[in-house]
C-alpha cells in the first residue's frame, strides 16, 4: 500500500511540475519574467516535497519490499512517461526513452511532442535575446532534440549579465536551484534504491542503483555551472 500510494502521489506532482514548466515557458515568451520567476519558485517548493517523500518510502525495509517485489514483474520508473516528459522539457531528451512506449499510445505521443518542442532553456535564451543580450546564433538555432551543450560564447554573455543585471541574474539563480533540486532528488533516489535492493538488478531490467548513479552530477543547464569558475 505504501509503495503504491507514494508512486501515485509522485505522478500527481510530476503532472503539476510539468504544468508549471509549461507556464514558465509561456510567460517568458510573453516577456513576463516576474510571474515566470514566481512559477519557478513553486516548482522548487514542489521539488522539496518530492525529496521529503523519500523519507517516507525509506521506512520500508528490504524484507518488506522483497515480500511483494515479484508482483511488480517488469514494472519500473521507466514507465513514468510524465517524468520523461519533464526531462524532455528541461533538455534531457532521448529517442530510447520514447521507444519504450508502444506506438500510438498516449505516453509515446506526448513524449514525441515534447521531443520536438523547445526546452525551458531555449525559451530563456530567446527571452534574453529579446531583452537585448547577445545570445550566440548557434544557441538560438540549436537542434532542440539534442542535449544542451555548454557554449563559451554564451557563458561570456551570462557573466556580463551576472555582473550588471541583478534582475536577470536572480532568474538564472532560480534555474540553478531547479537544476540542483533535481540532482538532489536523483541522489536521494539512488540511496533509497541502495537501501532497499542493494546492487540487485532493477525491476525494469536496468542495473538498478548502478544505473541510477550514472544519472547523477549531470547538470541540465551546464552553462550556468561553467561560469562559476569564471566570475
C-alpha positions as CSV (number, residue, x, y, z in Angstrom):
1,X,0.0,0.0,0.0
2,X,2.8,2.5,0.9
3,X,4.7,1.7,-2.3
4,X,1.6,2.2,-4.5
5,X,0.4,5.4,-2.7
6,X,3.9,7.1,-2.8
7,X,4.3,6.4,-6.5
8,X,0.7,7.7,-7.3
9,X,1.5,10.9,-5.4
10,X,4.7,11.3,-7.4
11,X,2.8,11.0,-10.6
12,X,0.4,13.8,-9.4
13,X,3.3,16.0,-8.5
14,X,5.0,15.3,-11.9
15,X,1.8,16.4,-13.6
16,X,1.8,19.7,-11.6
17,X,5.5,20.4,-12.3
18,X,5.0,19.8,-16.0
19,X,2.1,22.3,-15.9
20,X,4.3,24.8,-14.1
21,X,7.3,24.4,-16.5
22,X,5.0,24.9,-19.5
23,X,3.7,28.0,-17.7
24,X,7.2,29.4,-17.2
25,X,7.9,28.9,-20.9
26,X,4.7,30.7,-21.8
27,X,5.4,33.6,-19.5
28,X,8.9,34.0,-20.9
29,X,7.5,34.1,-24.4
30,X,5.1,36.8,-23.2
31,X,8.1,38.7,-21.6
32,X,6.7,38.4,-18.1
33,X,9.7,37.5,-16.1
34,X,8.2,38.3,-12.7
35,X,5.4,35.8,-12.9
36,X,7.7,33.3,-14.6
37,X,10.0,33.5,-11.6
38,X,7.0,33.0,-9.3
39,X,6.2,29.8,-11.1
40,X,9.8,28.7,-10.8
41,X,9.6,29.2,-7.1
42,X,6.5,27.0,-6.9
43,X,8.4,24.3,-8.8
44,X,11.3,24.5,-6.4
45,X,8.9,24.1,-3.4
46,X,7.3,21.0,-5.0
47,X,10.8,19.5,-5.6
48,X,11.4,19.8,-1.8
49,X,8.2,17.8,-1.2
50,X,9.4,15.2,-3.8
51,X,12.6,14.8,-1.9
52,X,10.9,14.7,1.5
53,X,8.6,11.9,0.3
54,X,11.6,9.6,0.0
55,X,11.9,9.8,3.8
56,X,8.5,8.0,4.0
57,X,9.5,5.4,1.4
58,X,12.7,4.6,3.3
59,X,10.7,3.4,6.2
60,X,10.1,0.3,4.1
61,X,12.7,-2.3,5.0
62,X,14.4,-4.5,2.3
63,X,12.4,-7.5,3.6
64,X,9.1,-5.7,3.3
65,X,9.9,-4.7,-0.3
66,X,11.0,-8.3,-1.2
67,X,7.7,-9.5,0.1
68,X,5.9,-8.1,-3.0
69,X,8.7,-7.2,-5.4
70,X,8.0,-10.3,-7.6
71,X,4.4,-9.0,-8.2
72,X,5.9,-5.9,-9.9
73,X,7.3,-8.1,-12.7
74,X,8.8,-5.7,-15.2
75,X,7.2,-2.5,-13.8
76,X,9.7,0.3,-13.1
77,X,10.3,4.0,-13.1
78,X,10.9,3.7,-16.9
79,X,7.2,3.5,-17.2
80,X,6.7,7.0,-15.8
81,X,6.2,9.0,-19.1
82,X,5.5,12.1,-17.1
83,X,8.9,12.1,-15.5
84,X,10.4,11.5,-19.0
85,X,8.3,14.4,-20.3
86,X,9.7,16.6,-17.5
87,X,13.2,15.6,-18.5
88,X,12.5,16.4,-22.1
89,X,11.0,19.8,-21.2
90,X,14.2,20.6,-19.3
91,X,16.5,19.4,-22.1
92,X,17.4,15.8,-21.3
93,X,15.9,14.1,-24.4
94,X,16.3,10.6,-25.7
95,X,14.8,8.6,-28.5
96,X,15.4,5.5,-26.5
97,X,13.0,6.8,-23.8
98,X,10.3,7.2,-26.5
99,X,10.9,3.8,-27.9
100,X,10.0,2.2,-24.5
101,X,6.3,3.0,-25.1
102,X,4.0,1.4,-27.7
103,X,3.4,3.1,-31.0
104,X,0.2,5.1,-30.9
105,X,0.0,5.2,-27.1
106,X,-0.9,8.3,-25.2
107,X,2.6,8.3,-23.5
108,X,4.5,7.9,-26.7
109,X,2.5,10.7,-28.4
110,X,3.1,13.0,-25.5
111,X,6.9,12.3,-25.5
112,X,7.2,12.7,-29.2
113,X,5.6,16.2,-28.9
114,X,8.0,17.1,-26.1
115,X,10.9,15.7,-28.1
116,X,10.4,18.2,-30.9
117,X,9.5,21.2,-28.8
118,X,11.9,23.9,-27.4
119,X,13.0,23.4,-23.8
120,X,12.8,25.7,-20.9
121,X,16.4,26.7,-21.6
122,X,15.6,27.6,-25.2
123,X,12.7,29.8,-24.0
124,X,15.0,31.5,-21.5
125,X,17.7,32.3,-24.2
126,X,15.1,33.6,-26.6
127,X,13.8,35.8,-23.8
128,X,17.3,37.2,-23.0
129,X,17.8,37.8,-26.7
130,X,14.6,39.9,-26.8
131,X,16.0,41.8,-23.8
132,X,19.0,42.9,-25.9
133,X,21.6,40.3,-24.8
134,X,24.0,39.0,-27.4
135,X,23.0,35.3,-27.5
136,X,25.0,33.3,-30.0
137,X,23.1,32.3,-33.1
138,X,24.2,28.7,-32.6
139,X,22.4,28.7,-29.2
140,X,19.3,30.3,-30.6
141,X,19.1,27.9,-33.6
142,X,20.3,24.7,-31.9
143,X,18.7,21.4,-32.5
144,X,16.1,21.2,-29.7
145,X,16.1,17.4,-29.8
146,X,19.8,17.4,-28.8
147,X,21.2,17.6,-25.3
148,X,22.1,21.1,-24.2
149,X,25.9,21.6,-24.7
150,X,27.9,24.3,-23.0
151,X,29.0,27.3,-25.1
152,X,31.9,29.6,-24.1
153,X,30.4,32.5,-26.1
154,X,27.1,32.1,-24.3
155,X,28.9,31.9,-21.0
156,X,30.6,35.3,-21.7
157,X,27.2,36.8,-22.1
158,X,25.9,35.2,-18.9
159,X,29.0,36.5,-17.0
160,X,28.2,40.0,-18.2
161,X,24.6,39.5,-17.2
162,X,25.6,38.5,-13.7
163,X,27.8,41.5,-13.3
164,X,25.4,44.2,-14.3
165,X,21.8,42.9,-14.3
166,X,20.7,41.7,-10.8
167,X,17.1,41.1,-12.1
168,X,18.1,38.5,-14.7
169,X,20.9,37.1,-12.6
170,X,18.2,36.2,-10.0
171,X,16.3,34.3,-12.6
172,X,19.5,32.4,-13.6
173,X,19.9,31.5,-9.9
174,X,16.4,30.1,-9.8
175,X,17.3,27.9,-12.8
176,X,20.4,26.7,-10.9
177,X,18.2,26.0,-7.9
178,X,15.9,23.9,-10.2
179,X,19.0,22.0,-11.6
180,X,20.4,21.4,-8.1
181,X,16.9,20.3,-6.8
182,X,16.6,17.6,-9.5
183,X,20.1,16.4,-8.8
184,X,19.3,16.2,-5.1
185,X,16.2,14.2,-5.9
186,X,18.2,11.8,-8.1
187,X,20.8,11.3,-5.3
188,X,18.2,10.5,-2.7
189,X,16.5,8.2,-5.1
190,X,19.8,6.3,-5.6
191,X,20.4,6.0,-1.9
192,X,16.8,4.8,-1.4
193,X,17.3,2.1,-4.0
194,X,20.6,1.1,-2.5
195,X,19.0,0.8,1.0
196,X,16.1,-1.3,-0.5
197,X,17.7,-3.7,-3.0
198,X,21.5,-3.1,-2.8
199,X,23.2,-4.0,-6.0
200,X,20.4,-6.2,-7.4
201,X,19.0,-5.7,-11.0
202,X,16.1,-3.2,-11.2
203,X,12.6,-4.5,-11.9
204,X,12.7,-2.9,-15.3
205,X,15.8,-4.7,-16.3
206,X,18.3,-1.9,-15.6
207,X,21.3,-2.3,-13.3
208,X,19.3,-0.7,-10.5
209,X,21.2,1.6,-8.3
210,X,24.2,1.4,-10.6
211,X,22.2,2.7,-13.5
212,X,20.6,5.5,-11.4
213,X,24.1,6.6,-10.2
214,X,25.1,7.3,-13.8
215,X,22.4,10.0,-13.9
216,X,23.9,11.9,-11.0
217,X,26.0,15.1,-11.4
218,X,24.9,15.8,-14.9
219,X,23.6,19.4,-15.0
220,X,20.6,20.4,-17.0
221,X,21.9,23.9,-17.6
222,X,25.7,23.4,-18.0
223,X,26.5,27.0,-18.9
224,X,25.1,28.2,-15.5
225,X,27.5,25.9,-13.8
226,X,30.5,26.6,-16.0
227,X,30.5,30.3,-15.3
228,X,31.1,29.8,-11.6
229,X,34.8,29.4,-12.2
230,X,34.9,32.5,-14.5
231,X,33.1,35.0,-12.4
